[in-house]
Amino acid sequence: MLQKAVSCVLASRRGATYSSTIRHFACCGLAGRPFLASCGINRVGQCLCFGVLVALLVVVLGSCIPGGETIVVIATHPNNPKILYVASNDAIYKTRDRGESWEKQSQAFASDRVTAIAVDPLMTSAVYVGTNGDGVYKSGDAGRTWHPFNSGLRAHVMIVGQFAFDPVDQGIAYLASTVGVYRSKNRGRDWEEWMHGMKEVHFIVSIVAHPTDRNILYAGTSGGVYKTTKGGKPWTRAIVGMLPPDDPATSMALGVNALAIDPQTPATVYAGTTKGLFKTTNAAKSWTRIEDRLADDFIMAVQIDSASPNILYVGHRAGIEKTTDSGETWAAMNEGLTSSNVRTLIISPHDPSLLFAGMNRGGLFRSTDGAETWVPVLGNVGS
């Protein structure tokens, strides 16, 4: 087993994040093995010791595992409620009718997998794609053609995790990547590293922007949450209640997979992590863990109903759960799901009763009744 793990390590590509490490170990048939709890791969291929990998390894993100289709990411259109973009293991699909039918988008990526999609909030024909291996691509014609937009990105940026946009000047975009946060002031044509104050951080997994204050952003990392109140100059660590105060900046003790800001009360932020769901009501001055109220503590997705922010959804390895009282109580919302291993979850910004859930090896599902029931829609992909 150890020899197999070593081979797996050597085969992992320069620039791997914990997500790609999970995927690679899974492809080698090693996911979930206990001895791997103490060893992972950092972005230069070195061995790192961190206990959290034992939890990470049980989430299978790899396209090389036989089974159902893995849905990696879902993106909604800011203006048109019928349009949705979905990335599966090996392609991007677009629907113009809320998932009734799908069309495969022209794809120019050498990478085997898309890891992030975002539609420009203002110029909605512009779609950004982050990849595992090829940096950033952008389409100016709603997905028909794609072009690389990598100026300023390091050559070894292997995985782009998420995009965020300035709420005032939406020509300014941010991305979370293998080697940190980057900012573009010209809609992705050029990128600059934006890591003031968190140079020691290994991986930036997620990023969200305040809905009205352009200076405030939150970044989810492999070692907790970072926040800026000055547009990224600098970032400061915000881990009170999450991690011990003496936890080193190089820590990989708490991967933050998802962040969600309450649009009506932005001081309230939720963080979905590898060790549960955390909540702050004071703009990340301190966090409280939602103790033992969820069926699983490895949170992959967090979504807030923008019309009724007391309604919140989370996705994890045991399916989807919903709260209607800001996290005090939760109910499982899995009727109709044939897989419980949730990879991504999204609420339509136009209709809060419409949700889409993407699964690890389980396909794509849609709910039109606030997650009460789900129906598979992956069968229509490509039709």
N, C-alpha and C positions, 0 to 999 in steps of 0.2 A: 504494500500500500504506500509506504514511504517513497519507494522508487517511482511509483506512478505519480505521486504528488510532486516530486522533484521535476519529473518530465513535464508536468503540467505547468510548473513555475517557469521553466526555461522556455516553454512554448508561448507563454504570455507575452504580448507585444509591449514594447516601450510605450509608456503613457497610460497603462491600465489603471482604472479607478476601481473602487471596491465593487461597483456594479459589474464591470467587465471581468473582474476576478471571479465573482460568483459564477458568471456565465461560463468562463473557461473551465473552472473546476467542475461545474455541472456537466459540461461536455465530456470531461475526462472520467465521468462516473464517480466523482468524489464528493458530491454535494452532501452536506450533513454529517460527514465523518468527524467524530469527536476530536481527533488529534489536530484537525485543521483549525480548532478554536484558537490556537496560539500563533498562527502564521498566515500572513496575507502578502499581497504584492503592492508596493507603492509605485509612484509614477515613473521611477527609473528602474524598476524591476528588482529592487532589493527586498529582502525578507523583512517583514515588520511583525511585531508581536502585538496583538490586540484581541481581547476576549470577545469583542462584538462579532467577529467573523463567524463564530459558531451559529449565530442567529442569521447572519447574512446568507450563509451557504444554503439555507433551506429554501430560499426564494429562487426558483429556477427562472432565469431570464434568457436562457440560451436558445437560439434558433436551431441548434443542432440536436436537440432532444426530440425524438419522435413523439407525435401526439397531435393535439389540436393546435390551431393557429394562436400564436402569441400576439396580443395587441399591445404595442409598446407605448403609444401616446395618441391622444385625441385632441383636436383643436376645433373650437367653434368659430364661426364667422361673427364679427362684431355687430353687423347690421342685418344680415339675412338669416333668419332662424332655420331655414331649410338646408343651409350649407354646412358641411362638416368635413374635416380632413382626418383621416385615420392612417397611422403607420402600423403595418403588421411586421412579421419577421423580415420580409424582403421587399416590400413595396409600399408606396403611398397610394391611398384610395380617397376619392372624393364623392360625396353624395350631394345632390341638389334637392332631395326630397325627404330629408330627415331619416335616411337610412333604408328607404324602400328599394333603391337601386344604387349601384356604385360604378364608378369608372376608375380604371387604373391610370395614374398620372405618369406622364413621361418622366423617366428617371435617368440622371446622368451620373449617379453616385457610384464610385468604386466600392464604397463601404457596403457591407452586407446588411446594414441595419440603420434605420433612422432612430434617433434617440430623443428628439425634441422638434416640435412644430409650433409656429406662432404666426397668426395673421396680423399684419400691420393694422393698428386700430383706426388709422386715418385713411391710408391708401390701401384699401382692402383687397386689391388685386395682387398686392405684394405679400408673399408667403415666405417665411424663414424656416429653414430646416437645419437642425444640428445633427451631426452624424457620429458614428463610432468609427473614426479613422480618417475622415475627410474634412473635418472642420465644419464650416458653414456653407450652405447653398441658399440661393434666393431665387424665387420666381417672381417676375413682374407681370405675369399674365395668368394669375390664378392657378398655377400648377401645370400649365402646358409645357413650359420649358424652364430649365434651371441653369444657374451659373454659379461658380464658386465665388464666395465673398470672404476671403481669408486674409486680406491685407492687414498685417499687424499681428496676426495670431501666431503663436509659436508653432514651429513645425510639428512638435510632438503633442499638440492638443488633440487627444484621441477621442474624447467623449464630451459632447456638449449636452448638459443636463436640462437647461431651461432658459427661456428668454423672458425679459421683462421690458416694459416701455415706460419712459418718462410720462407722467400724467398730464404735463403741461405742454412740453415739446415732444411730440411722439416721433420725431425724427431721431431722437436719442434712444438707443436700445442698449440693454445690458444682457450679458449671457453668463451663466454659470458653467464652468468647464472643468476638465481634469486638473488643470494647473491654475485655476483661479477665476476671478471675475474680470470680464472685459467690457469696455464701453465703446460704443460707436456714436458719433455725433452726426453722421450723414447716412443714416438708414443702412448701415452694414457695409458700406464701401470700404471703410477703414476702421480698424479696431485698435484700442490701446488697453494695456493691462491696467487694472483698477483695483490694486491690492494693498493700498496704503493701510497699514495697521494689521494685516493678517498674512504676511509673507510666509509665516511658518506653517500655515494650514495646508494639509495634504490635499484634500478634495473639496471643491464647492459643488454641492449636489443640487441645490434649489435656490431660487431668488425671486423675491416679490417686491413690488414698489407700492408705496403708500398711495391710496386712491386720489389724494388731492395735493399732498405736500411732496414736491419733486425732490426734496433733499433727503427724504427718509426712505431707506431700503433695508430689507432684511435678507440675509444670506444663510442658508442651511449648509453646514459643513460636516466633515467627518468627526468634528469635535465640538458639536453644539451650534448655537446661533450666534451670528455677528450682526451688528446693526450700525448704520451710519445715519447721522442727522445732518450731514454736510455733503450729500451727494457722492459719498465714497471717499472723501478726504477728511478724516480717516474713517476706517471701520474700527469698532470696538466690540469686544466679546461680551455677550449678554447671556450668561449661563447660570445666574443665581436661581437656585431651585432645580436646575437641570443636572449640574455636575459640581463636584467639590470646588471651592474657590482656588485651591492650589493645583487644579488639573492643568497640566502643561498645554501651551498653545499647539504643540505638535500632537496632542492627544487624538486618538481615533476611537474614543470611548463611547461616542454617541452620534451615529449618523442621522442627519435630519433630512428625510426623504421628501417632505412636503411642508409648505407653509401656506397659511391662508389668513388674510386680514379681514376683519369685520368691516364691510364697506360703510356702515352707518356709525359704528363706534370704533374707529381705527386703532385706538389704544388696546383693543382686544385682538389678540393674534393667537392662532393655533399652530402648533408644530407637531407634525407626524414623524416619529422617530423609530429607530430600531429597538427602543425600549419603552414604547408607549406614546400616548398622546399628552402633550403639554399645552397649557393655556396661560396666557398673561392677560391681565386687564389693565396693566400700567405701562404699556408700550415697551415691554421686555426688560423693565427694571427687575422683575422677578417672575418666575414661572411656577406653576403648580401642576403636578402630574395628576391626570384623571385616573385615580387609583382603582384598579380591579373592576372597572365598570364596562370593560370591553372584552370581547371573546378572544382577542389576540393582541399582543403588544408590539408586533412588527407592522407599523403603519406605513402603507405605501401611498395613500392618497387621502387628501382632506378637501372637502368642498363645502362652502357656505352658501346658503340660499340668500341672494342679495336682497330679495324683497322682505324676507323674514329671517334675519340673521340668527335668531334663536334656533333655527333649523340647520343642522350640520350633518354631513355624511362623512364616514371614513371607510376606506377599503383596506383590507389586510388579507392574511392567508386563510382566514375563516369566513371570508365573504364581505358583506356590506352591512354597516350598522348606521342607524339614524337616531338623532336626538332632536327633540322639539323644545328642550328647555336648556339650551346652551351647554349641554354636556353633563347635566345632573343625572339623567337616566337615558338608557339606550335600548333600542330594539333591533333585532336582526331583520334584515330586509332581503332575503335570499330566495323568495318564491319564484321559481322559473329558472333560476341559475343552475346550470349543469356543471359548473366549476366554481370553487370557492376561493381560488387563489387570485386575488385582484391585483392587477398591475397598475391600472390607471382608471380614473373616474372623473366625470365632468358633468356639470349642470349647464343646461342651456341658459345663456344670459337673457333670453327673450321669454322663456317659459319655464319657471322653476319646477314644474311637475315633470319636465322632460330631462332624463338623465341617460348617459351612456356609460357602460362599464366595460373595460378591456381586461382580459384575463391572461395569465400566464398559461399557455397551452390550452386555453379554453374558449377562445373566440371573443366576439363582440356581442353585447346585449344592450337592449334599449328598454327603458321604462317610461311610460307616459302618465303614470299616476303617483309620482313622488316616491318611487322605489317600492311601492307595494307589490308589484309584480314585474317580472322581466321576460322579455322574449328575445331569442337569438336573432341577430341580423347579419351575422358573418356569412351565412349561406348565400346572401345576395351579392357579396363582394365579387366584382368582376362580371356580374351579369349585365 
